[in-house]
Amino acid sequence: MTRSRPPLKVVPSQIDAPAPAGNATQRIVDSITNAIADRRLMPGTKLSEQKIGDIFAVSRTVVRQAFNQLSRDRLVVLEPARGAFVATPTAEEAQDVFEVRSILETAVTRQLCAAITDAQIRQLREHLAQERAALKNAEIPGRTRLLGDFHLVLARMLGNQVLVQMLSELLTRSSLIALMRQSTQSAEESHDEHVAIVDAFERRDVKAAVRLVDKHLGNVQRNLNMDPQRVDLAEILNH
């Protein structure tokens, strides 16, 4: 028997017909991953199979499949007899993630800055303009996504999809870490650092660009602390 579907913020095409199980599983994975990346889903939050099944109008089997995939990505922890929880990274894990990001992103910067085109500089300036608009309008989820995407834009410019995927996964884990350990470091500060990085790219100053990227990641890491919060699961997944 089909479950009654609670109200969701969806377009009509999403409710014309039941989605295949595989698509439904990925939809749950994407929704939870995006909520983590947007800093709406907090570390340690319990993920109820029944509640998420009701939210997405799917069986608990489909929800378990999504949890298993998220567990492999280290975004969800599955605990026997207790259920699924959004992962709570340790300080050691946080350090490891940022060390790997520094290795990858400084390599990206070194390679890209030596070959960046004027068109790519314009693309970066456009991205910075979007960051400024989101900051001005106090769009917290939007600005969070844009500030993280800045790093992906740089990787995409090299055209290496494996690198983009690796960095995307690291950025999602970074968002999870930041949720638990976020401090008073402002989004404006991160934006200003992005501007300085793009300025160095425009000058084709490889040494300065690498130094600024490394400093930027170090600043983000140093401004982390422990400050978990709790939110309503249905509200964030229906965002």
C-alpha positions as CSV (number, residue, x, y, z in Angstrom):
1,M,0.0,0.0,0.0
2,T,1.3,3.4,-0.9
3,R,2.2,5.7,2.0
4,S,0.5,9.0,2.3
5,R,3.0,11.7,1.4
6,P,3.6,14.6,3.7
7,P,3.9,18.1,2.1
8,L,7.2,18.6,0.4
9,K,8.7,21.5,-1.5
10,V,8.8,19.8,-4.9
11,V,8.0,20.6,-8.5
12,P,4.9,18.8,-10.0
13,S,7.1,16.4,-12.1
14,Q,8.5,14.9,-8.9
15,I,5.1,13.6,-7.8
16,D,3.6,12.5,-11.1
17,A,4.7,8.9,-10.6
18,P,6.6,6.9,-8.0
19,A,10.4,7.1,-8.5
20,P,12.3,3.9,-9.0
21,A,14.0,2.6,-5.8
22,G,17.5,3.5,-7.0
23,N,16.4,7.1,-7.8
24,A,14.7,7.4,-4.4
25,T,17.9,6.2,-2.7
26,Q,20.0,8.7,-4.5
27,R,17.5,11.4,-3.7
28,I,17.8,10.8,0.0
29,V,21.6,10.6,-0.3
30,D,21.7,13.9,-2.2
31,S,19.3,15.6,0.2
32,I,21.3,14.6,3.3
33,T,24.6,15.4,1.6
34,N,23.4,18.8,0.5
35,A,22.0,19.6,4.0
36,I,25.5,18.8,5.4
37,A,27.3,20.9,2.7
38,D,24.9,23.8,3.4
39,R,25.5,23.4,7.2
40,R,21.9,22.7,7.9
41,L,22.3,19.2,9.2
42,M,24.3,19.0,12.4
43,P,26.9,16.4,13.5
44,G,25.4,13.8,15.8
45,T,21.8,14.2,14.6
46,K,19.9,11.0,14.7
47,L,18.5,9.9,11.4
48,S,15.2,8.0,11.9
49,E,14.5,5.5,9.2
50,Q,10.8,5.8,9.7
51,K,10.8,9.6,9.7
52,I,13.0,9.9,6.6
53,G,10.8,7.2,4.9
54,D,7.8,9.3,5.6
55,I,9.5,12.5,4.4
56,F,10.4,10.9,1.0
57,A,7.4,8.5,0.8
58,V,9.7,5.4,0.5
59,S,10.2,2.2,2.4
60,R,12.6,1.8,5.2
61,T,14.6,-0.6,3.0
62,V,15.3,2.3,0.6
63,V,16.3,4.5,3.5
64,R,18.7,1.9,4.8
65,Q,20.3,1.7,1.3
66,A,20.8,5.5,1.5
67,F,22.3,5.2,5.0
68,N,24.7,2.5,3.8
69,Q,25.9,4.7,1.0
70,L,26.4,7.7,3.3
71,S,28.2,5.5,5.7
72,R,30.7,4.5,3.0
73,D,31.2,8.2,2.4
74,R,31.9,8.7,6.1
75,L,29.1,11.2,6.4
76,V,26.8,8.9,8.5
77,V,27.7,6.5,11.3
78,L,25.7,3.3,11.7
79,E,25.6,2.1,15.3
80,P,24.2,-1.4,16.2
81,A,20.9,-1.2,18.2
82,R,21.0,2.6,18.1
83,G,20.6,3.5,14.4
84,A,22.1,6.0,12.1
85,F,23.7,9.4,13.1
86,V,25.3,12.2,11.2
87,A,29.0,11.6,11.7
88,T,30.8,13.6,14.4
89,P,34.4,14.0,13.2
90,T,37.2,14.0,15.7
91,A,39.8,16.7,16.0
92,E,42.3,14.2,14.4
93,E,39.9,13.6,11.4
94,A,39.5,17.4,11.0
95,Q,43.3,17.8,10.8
96,D,43.6,15.0,8.3
97,V,40.9,16.4,6.1
98,F,42.4,19.9,6.0
99,E,45.9,18.4,5.4
100,V,44.7,16.5,2.4
101,R,42.8,19.6,1.1
102,S,46.0,21.7,1.5
103,I,48.0,19.1,-0.6
104,L,45.3,18.9,-3.3
105,E,44.4,22.6,-3.5
106,T,47.9,24.0,-3.5
107,A,48.7,21.6,-6.3
108,V,45.6,22.8,-8.2
109,T,46.6,26.4,-7.6
110,R,50.1,25.9,-8.8
111,Q,49.0,24.2,-12.0
112,L,46.1,26.5,-12.8
113,C,47.8,29.8,-12.0
114,A,50.5,29.0,-14.6
115,A,48.0,28.4,-17.4
116,I,44.8,30.3,-16.4
117,T,43.1,32.2,-19.2
118,D,41.4,35.7,-19.2
119,A,38.1,34.0,-19.7
120,Q,38.7,31.9,-16.5
121,I,39.6,35.0,-14.6
122,R,36.3,36.6,-15.6
123,Q,34.5,33.4,-14.5
124,L,36.2,33.7,-11.1
125,R,35.2,37.3,-10.8
126,E,31.6,36.4,-11.6
127,H,31.7,33.8,-8.8
128,L,33.1,36.4,-6.4
129,A,30.2,38.7,-7.3
130,Q,27.8,36.0,-6.5
131,E,29.5,35.5,-3.1
132,R,29.2,39.2,-2.4
133,A,25.5,39.2,-3.3
134,A,24.8,36.3,-1.0
135,L,26.7,38.0,1.8
136,K,24.8,41.3,1.3
137,N,21.5,39.5,1.3
138,A,22.4,37.4,4.4
139,E,21.6,34.2,2.4
140,I,23.4,31.8,4.8
141,P,22.9,28.5,2.9
142,G,23.6,30.2,-0.4
143,R,26.7,31.9,0.8
144,T,28.0,28.7,2.4
145,R,27.5,26.8,-0.8
146,L,29.2,29.5,-2.9
147,L,32.2,29.9,-0.5
148,G,32.7,26.1,-0.8
149,D,32.1,26.0,-4.5
150,F,34.9,28.5,-5.1
151,H,37.4,25.7,-4.5
152,L,35.5,23.4,-6.8
153,V,35.5,26.0,-9.6
154,L,39.3,26.1,-9.5
155,A,39.5,22.3,-9.7
156,R,37.0,22.2,-12.6
157,M,39.1,24.6,-14.6
158,L,41.8,22.0,-14.8
159,G,39.3,19.6,-16.4
160,N,40.2,16.6,-14.1
161,Q,36.9,15.0,-13.1
162,V,38.6,12.6,-10.6
163,L,40.2,15.6,-8.8
164,V,36.8,17.4,-8.8
165,Q,35.1,14.4,-7.2
166,M,37.8,13.9,-4.6
167,L,37.7,17.6,-3.7
168,S,33.9,17.6,-3.6
169,E,33.9,14.8,-1.1
170,L,36.5,16.6,1.1
171,L,34.5,19.8,1.0
172,T,31.4,18.0,2.2
173,R,33.4,16.5,5.1
174,S,34.8,20.0,5.8
175,S,31.3,21.3,6.1
176,L,30.4,18.6,8.5
177,I,33.5,19.4,10.6
178,A,32.8,23.2,10.4
179,L,29.2,22.5,11.7
180,M,30.6,21.0,14.9
181,R,33.6,23.3,15.3
182,Q,32.6,26.5,13.7
183,S,33.8,29.7,15.3
184,T,33.3,33.5,14.9
185,Q,35.3,33.6,11.7
186,S,33.1,35.5,9.4
187,A,32.0,34.6,5.9
188,E,33.2,38.0,4.9
189,E,36.8,37.1,5.9
190,S,36.7,34.0,3.7
191,H,35.3,36.0,0.8
192,D,38.1,38.6,1.2
193,E,40.7,35.8,1.1
194,H,39.1,34.5,-2.1
195,V,39.4,37.9,-3.7
196,A,43.1,38.0,-2.8
197,I,43.6,34.6,-4.3
198,V,41.9,35.7,-7.6
199,D,44.0,38.8,-7.6
200,A,47.1,36.6,-7.5
201,F,45.7,34.5,-10.3
202,E,45.1,37.6,-12.4
203,R,48.8,38.6,-11.9
204,R,49.8,35.0,-12.8
205,D,51.8,35.1,-9.5
206,V,52.0,31.4,-8.8
207,K,54.0,31.7,-5.5
208,A,51.5,34.3,-4.1
209,A,48.5,32.3,-5.1
210,V,49.8,29.1,-3.5
211,R,50.7,31.0,-0.3
212,L,47.3,32.6,-0.1
213,V,45.4,29.3,-0.7
214,D,47.5,27.6,2.0
215,K,46.9,30.5,4.4
216,H,43.2,30.6,3.7
217,L,42.8,26.9,4.5
218,G,44.9,27.3,7.6
219,N,42.7,30.2,8.8
220,V,39.6,28.1,8.3
221,Q,41.1,25.2,10.3
222,R,42.4,27.4,13.1
223,N,39.0,29.0,13.5
224,L,37.2,25.8,14.4
225,N,35.9,24.8,17.8
226,M,33.3,22.5,19.4
227,D,29.8,24.0,19.2
228,P,27.2,21.5,18.1
229,Q,23.6,22.5,17.6
230,R,20.4,20.6,17.0
231,V,17.8,21.2,14.3
232,D,14.5,19.6,13.1
233,L,15.2,16.8,10.6
234,A,12.0,17.2,8.5
235,E,12.6,21.0,8.2
236,I,16.2,20.7,6.9
237,L,15.5,17.8,4.5
238,N,12.5,19.6,3.0
239,H,14.6,22.8,2.6
